[in-house]
């Protein structure tokens, strides 16, 4: 995980010292993180992630997506790749107007309510 921090520092051309000063994260916390003696709390990591404009999950090495929107987009792409019914809906909606899509969503929601209540 510290390797991701180092990479982000290099990309932004900042030193760990500067990150420490600008985020309020102590140099000691960064130092023990570097040696592997300790991992900062999530609240501390979140300040670092916010500083670099990435998600906490990315900084922790839990995802390759740097931003929340990328995670959501990747989820949608996975659905399109793996679920034929989603591909069919996407294909049908490709040329639909906003109103067409809103009506289709309303129908799907009504069907779900009927299923759940029946």
N, C-alpha and C positions, 0 to 999 in steps of 0.2 A: 504494500500500500504506500509506503514512503516513496517508492520509485515513481509512482504516479505524481506525487507532490513535486519531486525533483523535475520530472518532465514538464509539469505545468509552470514551474519556476523558470525553466529554460525557455519555454515558449513565450512567456510574458517578459523575459529578460529581467527578472528580479531575483534577489538573493533571499534565502530563508530569513536572514536578519530583517530585511525590509518587510517581508510578509509578517514577521513577528510584530514589528512596530506598527504596521498599518491595520492589523487585525486584533491586536491586544493579546495574542497567544504568546506565552512566554517562550523565550529561547530554550529554556530548560525542557519544556514540553516537547519542542521540536527535536531537541538533542536526544532525549530518551526514546523518542519515536524513531529517529534515525538509527540508533543502536539496536533497536528491537526490544529494549528493556521495558517499554510501556507503549500502549496505544492511547492516544488522546480520546477523551469522551466524545460522544457523538455531537454534543453541543459545541465543542471546540472544533471538531472536524467540519461542522456545518459552517462556522465562521470562515474557515479556510476555503471550503467549497464555494461559498458565496463570493469571497474575494476573487476567485478565479472564474466565477460564472459557470460553475458546473454543479451537477447534483451531488448530494452526499453519497449516493450509491456509486457514482462514477469514481469519486475520490477513494472510496473504500474498495474499489476493484470488483464491485458486484455487477456492473454492467459496462458495456462499451459505449453506451449512449451518454453523451455529455450533458444533455439537457432533458428536461421532463418531456417536452414535445417530441423529441427523438424516440423516447421510450414508447410513447403512445403510437407514434407512426409505425414503429417496428412491430408493435402488437397488431395493428391493422394489417400490415403486410403479411404477417404470419397467418392471420385469419384468411386472407385472400389466397395464400399459397396452399393452405391445408384444409380448407372447408369449401367444398364445391357449392354449397348453397349460398355462401357469401360471395363467391365469384359470380354466381348467377345473378344475385341482387345487384352487385356492382355493375355487371354488364348491362342489365336492364336500366339502371339508373344513370348510366353514363350520359345519355342525351336528355334526361328528364329535367324539367324546370324545377325551381325551388318548391313551387306549389305541388307539383307531382310527388316530390320526395316527402313533403310534409303530409300529404294525404296517405302515402304508403306507410309512413311511420305511424300515423293514427290508426290505420287498419291493423298493423302488426301489434300495436299496444292493446287495441280492443281484443284481438285474438288471445293475447296473453292473459288479459283479465278474465276472459271467458273460460280459458283453460284452468286458471287458478281458482276460479269460483265455482266451477262446475263439478 
